[in-house]
Amino acid sequence: MKKIISAILAGAVMCTSAVALAGCGGSKTESKTESTTAASSAASDKATADTPEKGANGELHMATNAFFEPYEYYENEKIVGIDAEIAEAICDKLGYTLVIDDMDFDSIITAVQSGKADFGMAGMTVTEERKQAIDFTDTYTNAIQVIIVKEGSDKVTKIDDLNTASIGVQMGTTGDIYVTDLEKDGAAVERFNKGADAVLALSQGKVDAVVIDNEPAKAFVAQNEGLKILEEPFENEEYAICVAKGSDLTAKINAALKELKSEGKVDEIINKYIKA
Ligand code: ARG
């Protein structure tokens, strides 16, 4: 109970500061804090034998934006997904209790920089520009930016058509960064707090296309009738966890991640959420 309250307080603090810095999204659900409690399955691992008991090192706060299925999303009241489970497995290995703080995507790096969160994990793409602000761990998976359009619409049928289109993106994402480049060519970019809001605008005909990561794109297309993903991929990316510059967490997380990769655990988690 105490833990839950402190998690909620942490979330409230996070949100307050996010308001000051970048706006808090205005929605109740976006500032909600969830604590994941997935059972440790690593009890018999050799690697955990000489690491502390789960929770012995205290809590690690993960900043995320939990509207990004299959990486992080709400199932009932709980944040689940690939990132949530990999983070849980990392914390198990390192002896921390994971607390997930949900916020706007473009507040995550600030939260990590300021120490309000210990790390950020949000299907976050490694970019040179972000590396100026935070450190990244080793990567844990690949992704592709894709274009979602309305079925039967011929406004955008290939990447080049984006130059003259209106494009919806989630604010502060790499999708946003790529299409911002096209604005000078005549593209009109609409930025939304959530990917889902961009997709809704597409369904309503308010934008011609949405640029977003491929797996969330698949989830959105499955959930919304009349949408499709263009075959031509837009940009290849790699996801990693971000930590404060110079933090010793980078090495710790990398060590845990390395073990989880070699044990096949990372693949197992990914395959659980992404069916081949
Ligand atoms: N991969 C993209 C980026 O790093 C989008 C990530 C959005 N993630 C989220 N949890 N909403 O910019």
Residues whose N, C-alpha, C, O or C-beta is under 5 A from the ligand:
A	BS01	LIG	N65 F67 F68 F105 A122 G123 M124 T125 G172 T173 T174 D213
